[in-house]
Amino acid sequence: LASYEGCNFFRQRLVLSTLSGKRVRIKGIRSRDDNPGLRDFEASFIRLLDKVTNGTKIEINQTGTVLFYQPGLLLGGTIEHDCNPQRSIGYYLEGLLMLAAFMKTPLKATLKGVTNDPTDPSVDLLKTTALPLLKQFGIDGDGLEMKVVKRGMAPGGGGEVIFSCPIRRTLRPVQLTEPGKIKRIRGIAYSVRVSPQMANRIVDSARSVINKFIPDIYIYTDHLKGANSGKSPGFGLVLAAETQKGFFLSAELSSAPQGQGPTILPEDLGKNCAKLLLEEIHRGGCVDSTNQSLALLFMTLGQQDVSKVLLGPLSPYTVEFLRHIRDFFQIMFKMEAKPPLEDERKGGEKVLMTCVGVGFSNISKVTK
């Protein structure tokens, strides 16, 4: 039984518990808060896990400050889930991405709620960066897709996303050590319940920054009307840079919900997002900072063979994730700092992460 204190890294603990089959007790969840216990979005995440598993046992005390979680078998199948609008669908999708390949039957999930908000990675970002990453580990084929049916900005939501993923018995080990140079940049500027001109203004200002870096840029504009545009107004931009070796580095910004936080002009949003992308490229590595933990998890679960991935500086979230991997799978990574090469003078310190997989195999997958 793994025991933890506090509400931080809540998803990491539950996802790793589900994969490793180890029970978890989390106590002291916001116990000193004026409003103690689990938040609605955390309870919603637990319900989502309950839907994709069979035989999961969940106990929560009356105040919601102690949670006991005994994972069941990953079942998969077709599910629908209304995500709590306090967090965007990306919050729930990140958990599903980690689990989807190990279900008994292929997962097809329809998630409803907020598709884009300023805190969590948006569905567009995960579609551009996480799906190619799954393919590196051998999770590919016809069944892999992520589609935005309706867009919904915070706080009202009203968006809808379909995510489907094929199942695999084992993951293949990877050697992702050469990112290659950036060859092109693609993006999507979206606007809902505001003037369609907003998206064009974002594109122009983003291009004004990135054009100095690389000429091959294409940013789509996505303006949804009527029922497909959710309940709240807003706009934003997602950018992804693709390297010669087929890796993706990404950045995004979305306007703050009305009445929360400062108002931002489309021009400023475009420029700031472009600068964030350049910052991400400067950090380098084969996986961007959003997907570091996903890559490390799949390395851990790989066959009993050596996997290597070159990452930029580790985010605090990733550092905590490594600790949790040690707790649940007893796997330690070898970390080597890679000094920047001569021709990449601008790049910072990168980390080469190496580990031998635990040889995780999907026992519930039906063999034909």
C-alpha positions in Angstrom: 0.0 0.0 0.0 1.5 3.4 -1.0 0.7 6.2 1.3 0.7 9.9 0.4 -0.1 13.2 1.9 -1.9 16.2 0.3 -3.6 16.9 -3.1 -0.6 17.5 -5.3 0.2 15.2 -8.2 -3.2 13.5 -7.6 -3.5 12.1 -11.2 0.0 10.7 -11.3 -0.6 8.6 -8.2 -3.9 7.2 -9.4 -2.7 6.5 -12.9 0.5 4.7 -11.7 -1.6 2.8 -9.1 -4.0 1.6 -11.8 -1.1 0.4 -14.0 1.0 -1.2 -11.3 -2.0 -2.7 -9.4 -0.8 -1.2 -6.1 -3.3 0.3 -3.7 -3.0 3.9 -2.7 -4.1 5.9 0.3 -3.9 9.7 0.1 -4.7 11.6 3.3 -4.7 15.2 4.3 -6.3 16.4 1.1 -6.5 20.2 1.6 -7.2 19.4 5.3 -6.3 23.0 6.4 -8.3 24.7 3.7 -11.5 26.6 4.4 -13.1 24.2 1.9 -11.4 20.9 2.7 -11.3 17.7 0.7 -11.4 16.7 -3.0 -12.4 19.3 -5.5 -15.1 18.5 -8.1 -12.7 18.1 -10.9 -10.7 15.5 -8.9 -13.9 13.6 -8.1 -14.7 13.7 -11.8 -11.3 12.2 -12.7 -11.9 9.4 -10.2 -15.3 8.7 -11.9 -13.6 8.6 -15.3 -11.1 6.0 -14.0 -14.0 4.0 -12.6 -15.6 4.0 -16.0 -12.6 2.6 -17.8 -11.8 -0.1 -15.2 -13.7 -3.0 -13.7 -13.6 -3.8 -10.0 -12.0 -0.6 -8.8 -12.7 0.0 -5.1 -12.8 3.7 -4.0 -13.4 4.9 -0.5 -13.6 8.6 0.5 -14.2 9.8 4.0 -17.0 12.2 4.8 -15.0 15.4 4.6 -13.2 14.2 1.4 -9.7 14.6 3.0 -8.8 10.9 2.8 -9.0 8.7 -0.3 -8.4 5.0 -0.6 -8.0 3.6 -4.1 -7.7 -0.1 -5.0 -7.3 -0.4 -8.8 -9.3 -2.9 -10.8 -8.6 -4.2 -14.3 -8.5 -1.8 -17.3 -11.5 -2.5 -19.3 -11.8 0.1 -22.0 -14.7 0.1 -24.5 -16.9 3.0 -25.5 -17.5 5.5 -22.7 -18.9 9.0 -22.3 -17.8 11.4 -19.6 -18.9 14.9 -18.6 -15.6 16.5 -17.4 -15.9 19.1 -14.7 -15.5 22.6 -16.2 -13.1 23.7 -13.5 -10.3 22.0 -15.6 -10.2 21.5 -19.3 -10.6 18.1 -21.1 -6.8 18.0 -21.5 -6.5 17.3 -17.7 -8.5 14.1 -18.2 -7.0 13.2 -21.5 -3.5 13.2 -20.1 -4.5 10.5 -17.7 -6.3 8.5 -20.4 -3.3 8.7 -22.8 -1.2 6.9 -20.2 -3.7 4.1 -19.7 -5.4 3.7 -23.1 -3.0 1.2 -24.7 -3.4 -1.3 -21.9 -7.2 -1.8 -21.9 -8.9 -5.1 -22.5 -10.9 -3.7 -25.5 -9.9 -0.6 -27.5 -11.0 2.7 -25.9 -13.4 5.1 -27.5 -14.1 8.0 -25.2 -16.3 10.9 -25.8 -15.4 13.7 -23.3 -17.5 16.8 -22.9 -16.5 20.1 -21.2 -13.9 22.8 -21.7 -11.6 22.1 -24.6 -9.3 25.1 -24.2 -8.3 27.0 -21.0 -5.2 28.8 -19.8 -4.1 26.1 -17.3 -4.1 22.7 -18.9 -2.8 21.5 -22.2 -5.5 21.8 -24.8 -6.8 19.0 -26.9 -5.2 20.5 -30.1 -1.8 20.5 -28.4 -2.1 16.8 -27.2 -3.3 15.8 -30.7 -0.2 17.4 -32.3 2.4 16.2 -29.8 1.2 13.2 -27.7 -0.2 11.1 -30.6 3.1 11.1 -32.6 4.8 10.2 -29.3 2.5 7.2 -28.8 3.5 6.1 -32.4 7.2 6.1 -31.4 6.4 3.4 -28.8 4.5 1.3 -31.3 0.9 2.4 -30.4 -0.3 3.3 -33.9 -2.7 2.1 -36.5 -6.2 3.1 -37.7 -7.8 3.3 -34.2 -5.6 6.2 -32.9 -7.4 9.5 -33.2 -8.3 12.6 -31.3 -11.0 14.9 -32.7 -12.5 18.2 -31.6 -16.2 18.0 -32.4 -17.2 21.1 -30.6 -15.0 23.7 -29.1 -15.8 25.0 -25.6 -13.8 27.7 -23.8 -13.7 28.2 -20.0 -15.7 28.9 -17.9 -18.9 27.7 -19.7 -17.5 24.7 -21.6 -19.8 23.0 -24.0 -17.0 21.4 -26.0 -16.9 17.8 -27.1 -13.9 15.6 -28.0 -13.6 12.0 -29.2 -10.5 10.1 -28.3 -9.9 6.5 -29.5 -6.8 4.4 -29.1 -5.8 0.8 -30.1 -4.5 -1.6 -27.6 -1.0 -3.2 -27.4 0.3 -6.2 -25.6 3.8 -4.7 -25.1 5.5 -1.4 -25.9 8.7 -1.3 -27.9 11.8 0.2 -26.5 13.0 3.5 -28.1 16.2 5.4 -28.8 15.2 9.0 -29.2 18.5 10.8 -28.9 18.8 12.9 -32.0 16.1 15.6 -32.3 17.4 17.0 -35.6 16.9 20.6 -36.7 13.5 22.3 -37.0 12.1 22.0 -40.5 8.6 23.5 -40.3 6.1 25.1 -38.0 2.4 24.5 -38.0 -0.3 26.0 -35.9 -4.0 26.5 -35.3 -5.5 29.9 -34.3 -9.1 29.4 -33.0 -11.8 31.8 -32.1 -15.3 31.1 -30.7 -18.1 33.6 -30.1 -15.9 36.5 -31.0 -15.2 38.1 -34.4 -13.5 35.7 -36.9 -11.1 38.6 -37.5 -9.5 37.8 -34.1 -7.9 34.6 -35.4 -6.4 36.4 -38.4 -4.9 39.1 -36.1 -3.3 36.3 -34.0 -1.8 34.7 -37.1 -0.3 37.9 -38.4 1.3 38.8 -35.0 2.7 35.2 -34.5 4.2 35.2 -38.0 5.9 38.5 -37.4 8.0 36.8 -34.7 8.6 33.3 -36.2 9.3 34.4 -39.8 12.7 35.6 -38.7 13.4 32.0 -37.5 12.1 29.8 -40.3 10.2 30.5 -43.6 8.0 27.3 -43.7 5.1 28.3 -41.5 1.4 27.6 -41.9 -1.2 28.5 -39.3 -4.7 27.4 -39.8 -7.6 29.5 -38.6 -10.5 27.7 -36.9 -13.7 29.7 -36.3 -16.7 27.6 -35.1 -20.2 29.0 -35.2 -23.5 28.2 -33.5 -23.9 25.0 -31.5 -20.3 23.9 -32.2 -18.8 27.0 -30.5 -19.6 26.1 -26.9 -20.9 28.5 -24.3 -18.2 31.1 -23.6 -16.3 33.5 -25.9 -12.5 33.3 -26.3 -9.6 32.8 -28.7 -6.2 31.2 -28.6 -3.2 29.8 -30.6 -1.5 26.4 -30.6 1.9 26.2 -32.4 4.0 23.1 -33.1 7.5 22.9 -34.5 8.4 19.7 -36.3 12.0 18.5 -36.5 13.7 16.6 -39.4 13.5 13.4 -37.3 9.7 13.8 -36.9 9.6 15.0 -33.3 7.3 17.8 -32.2 7.8 20.7 -29.8 4.8 22.8 -29.0 3.5 25.9 -27.2 0.1 27.4 -26.7 -1.8 30.3 -25.2 -5.5 30.9 -24.7 -7.4 34.0 -23.6 -8.4 34.1 -19.9 -12.1 33.5 -19.2 -14.2 36.7 -18.9 -13.9 38.4 -15.6 -10.9 36.2 -14.6 -7.4 37.6 -15.1 -6.3 40.4 -17.4 -7.7 41.0 -20.9 -5.2 40.2 -23.6 -5.2 41.6 -27.2 -5.0 39.0 -30.0 -1.8 40.6 -31.2 -0.1 40.2 -27.8 -1.3 36.6 -27.5 0.1 35.7 -30.9 3.5 37.3 -30.2 3.7 35.7 -26.7 2.8 32.3 -28.0 5.5 32.5 -30.7 8.0 33.5 -28.1 6.9 30.5 -25.9 7.5 28.2 -28.9 11.0 29.6 -29.5 11.7 29.1 -25.8 10.5 25.4 -26.1 12.8 25.0 -29.1 15.7 26.5 -27.1 15.1 23.9 -24.4 15.3 21.3 -27.1 15.2 17.5 -26.6 13.0 15.0 -28.5 9.9 15.5 -26.4 8.5 18.9 -25.3 8.0 19.7 -21.7 4.2 18.9 -21.8 4.8 15.2 -22.7 8.0 14.5 -20.7 6.2 12.3 -18.1 4.3 10.4 -20.8 7.5 9.5 -22.5 9.1 8.4 -19.2 6.1 6.3 -18.3 6.2 4.4 -21.6 10.0 3.9 -21.2 9.3 2.4 -17.8 6.6 0.1 -19.1 8.6 -1.0 -22.1 10.1 -4.5 -22.7 13.1 -5.5 -20.6 15.5 -3.6 -22.9 17.3 -0.2 -22.8 15.3 2.9 -23.8 16.9 6.3 -24.2 15.2 9.7 -24.6 16.9 13.1 -24.8 14.9 15.7 -22.9 15.3 19.4 -22.3 15.5 20.6 -18.7 13.0 18.6 -16.6 9.9 20.3 -15.4 9.0 20.2 -11.7 6.0 18.0 -12.6 8.4 15.5 -14.3 10.8 15.4 -11.4 7.9 14.4 -9.1 6.7 11.8 -11.7 10.2 10.2 -11.6 9.8 9.8 -7.8 6.4 8.2 -8.2 7.8 5.8 -10.9 10.4 4.7 -8.3 7.6 4.1 -5.7 5.3 2.1 -8.0 7.7 0.3 -10.3 11.0 0.4 -8.5 12.6 1.8 -11.7 15.4 4.4 -11.5 16.5 6.3 -14.5 20.1 7.0 -15.4 20.4 10.8 -16.0 23.3 12.3 -18.0 23.6 16.0 -18.6 24.4 16.6 -22.3 26.4 19.8 -22.8 25.2 21.8 -25.9 27.1 20.9 -29.1 29.1 23.5 -30.9 26.7 24.1 -33.7 23.8 24.3 -31.2 25.4 27.0 -29.1 22.0 28.5 -28.3 20.6 25.3 -26.7 20.6 24.8 -22.9 21.6 21.8 -20.9 19.8 18.7 -22.0 19.3 15.5 -20.1 19.7 12.0 -21.6 17.3 9.7 -19.7 18.1 5.9 -19.8 16.3 3.0 -18.2 15.5 -0.6 -18.6 11.8 -1.3 -18.9 9.9 -3.5 -16.4 8.6 -5.6 -19.3 5.0 -4.6 -18.6 2.5 -6.7 -20.6 -1.2 -6.1 -21.1 -2.6 -9.3 -19.6 -6.2 -8.5 -20.2 -5.7 -8.0 -24.0 -7.6 -10.7 -25.8 -5.2 -12.7 -27.9 -6.5 -13.9 -31.3 
